[in-house]
Amino acid sequence: MDREELLNATPEDSGVPKKQESPLVSLEKDLEFYSDTIKEVAIEIMVEGISAHPIFIAHQHQVSIGELILNREELNTDWSIQASTLEEFVEKGIINKEKKEPFLKVYKKPENFMCVFVIVPEGANFIYYPYKKA
C-alpha cells in the first residue's frame, strides 16, 4: 500500500461526514519534518554495516522494537520514531521468515525512501515515504 492510499483512506461511515482528520495526515507532516534526521540514521545504519535495510517505526504509544530516535514529547510533534532493521523485524517475528524475500522485492531504495512501519490502534502497515529533495 502506498502513502496516498493510506492518507486518503476513509473509515466506513453511515453517510455522515467525519470531521476527525486521519492521524496519517499528521504523520505525513511529521515525516516531512523528520526527513533529514531519518535519512542520516538510515545512512548510518547502512554505512556501519548494521543492515542494508533500515526500517523506521512510527507510533504514538510505547513499542518494544527498535531504538527511539525522535521522541514526540520532546519535539512537540504527534509521532515518535524508532529505528530498526529488517533483521530485527524477522527475529521478532513481525516479518515471517518465509515472507522476507517477497518483502525485499518491494523494499524501495533506502537512499531515496524511508521504510516506515506505521502503528495505529487499528493495526499496522508498511509505507515508503520519499526523503525531502535537497
matplotlib code that plots the C-alpha trace (Angstrom):
import matplotlib.pyplot as plt

x = [0.0, 1.5, 1.1, -1.6, -3.8, -3.2, -3.6, -6.8, -8.4, -11.6, -13.3, -16.6, -19.3, -23.0, -23.2, -22.3, -19.1, -16.4, -14.8, -11.9, -8.7, -6.9, -3.8, -1.9, -2.2, -0.2, 2.2, 3.0, 3.7, 6.0, 7.8, 8.5, 9.8, 11.9, 13.1, 16.7, 17.3, 15.7, 17.9, 21.0, 20.2, 19.3, 22.7, 24.5, 22.8, 23.9, 27.5, 28.2, 27.1, 24.3, 21.8, 21.2, 17.5, 16.7, 13.1, 11.6, 8.6, 6.1, 3.9, 2.1, 2.4, 5.1, 6.6, 9.3, 11.1, 14.0, 15.6, 13.9, 15.5, 12.7, 10.5, 7.2, 7.0, 10.5, 9.9, 6.3, 5.1, 2.4, 4.6, 7.6, 10.1, 12.2, 15.0, 15.2, 16.2, 14.8, 16.8, 15.2, 11.7, 12.4, 14.0, 10.9, 8.5, 6.9, 8.1, 7.8, 11.0, 9.1, 8.0, 11.5, 12.2, 8.8, 9.3, 12.8, 11.3, 9.1, 11.6, 12.4, 15.9, 16.8, 18.8, 15.6, 12.8, 12.3, 10.6, 8.1, 6.2, 3.2, 1.4, -2.1, -4.8, -6.5, -3.3, 0.0, 1.3, 4.5, 4.7, 7.5, 7.9, 10.3, 13.0, 12.9, 14.7, 17.9]
y = [0.0, 3.4, 6.5, 8.1, 5.1, 5.3, 9.1, 9.1, 6.1, 6.9, 4.8, 3.1, 5.5, 5.8, 8.6, 11.2, 13.0, 12.5, 15.7, 14.0, 14.1, 10.9, 10.5, 9.8, 13.4, 14.4, 11.5, 13.0, 16.4, 14.8, 12.6, 15.7, 17.5, 14.4, 13.6, 14.8, 13.1, 9.8, 9.8, 10.4, 7.5, 5.2, 6.0, 5.4, 2.0, 1.1, 2.5, 0.9, -2.4, -2.9, -3.5, -2.8, -2.5, 0.1, 0.2, 3.1, 2.6, 5.5, 5.3, 7.3, 4.8, 2.5, -0.1, -2.7, -2.8, -0.7, 2.3, 5.6, 8.3, 11.0, 11.5, 13.2, 14.6, 16.2, 17.5, 18.6, 16.5, 13.9, 10.8, 9.2, 7.3, 4.3, 2.9, -0.8, -3.2, -5.9, -8.4, -7.3, -7.5, -11.1, -12.0, -10.7, -12.4, -9.2, -10.3, -14.0, -15.7, -17.1, -13.5, -12.0, -12.5, -11.1, -8.1, -7.5, -7.4, -4.4, -2.7, 0.6, 2.1, 3.3, 6.2, 7.6, 6.4, 5.7, 2.4, 3.2, 0.7, 2.7, 1.5, 2.8, 1.4, -0.3, -2.1, -1.6, -1.4, -0.5, 2.7, 4.1, 7.9, 9.8, 11.9, 15.7, 16.9, 18.6]
z = [0.0, -0.9, 1.2, -0.9, -0.3, 3.4, 3.6, 1.5, 3.2, 4.9, 7.5, 6.7, 7.9, 8.0, 5.4, 8.0, 7.0, 9.6, 10.9, 12.5, 10.5, 9.9, 12.1, 8.9, 7.9, 11.0, 10.2, 6.8, 8.4, 11.0, 8.4, 6.4, 9.5, 10.5, 7.0, 7.3, 10.6, 9.5, 6.3, 8.4, 10.7, 7.7, 6.1, 9.4, 9.8, 6.3, 6.4, 9.8, 8.4, 10.8, 8.0, 4.3, 5.1, 7.8, 9.0, 11.0, 13.3, 13.6, 16.7, 19.3, 22.2, 23.6, 21.3, 22.1, 18.9, 17.6, 19.3, 19.9, 17.8, 17.7, 20.7, 20.1, 23.6, 23.4, 19.9, 20.4, 17.4, 17.0, 16.2, 17.8, 15.5, 16.4, 14.2, 13.4, 10.7, 8.6, 10.6, 13.9, 12.3, 11.1, 14.5, 16.4, 14.0, 12.7, 9.2, 8.8, 7.7, 4.6, 3.8, 3.9, 0.2, -1.0, 1.4, -0.1, -3.7, -2.8, -0.5, -2.0, -2.3, 1.3, -0.2, -1.6, 0.6, 4.3, 5.0, 7.8, 9.8, 11.0, 14.1, 14.8, 17.1, 14.1, 13.2, 11.4, 7.9, 5.9, 3.9, 1.8, 2.2, -0.1, 1.6, 1.0, -2.1, -1.1]

ax = plt.figure().add_subplot(projection="3d")
ax.plot(x, y, z, "-o")
ax.set_aspect("equal")
plt.show()
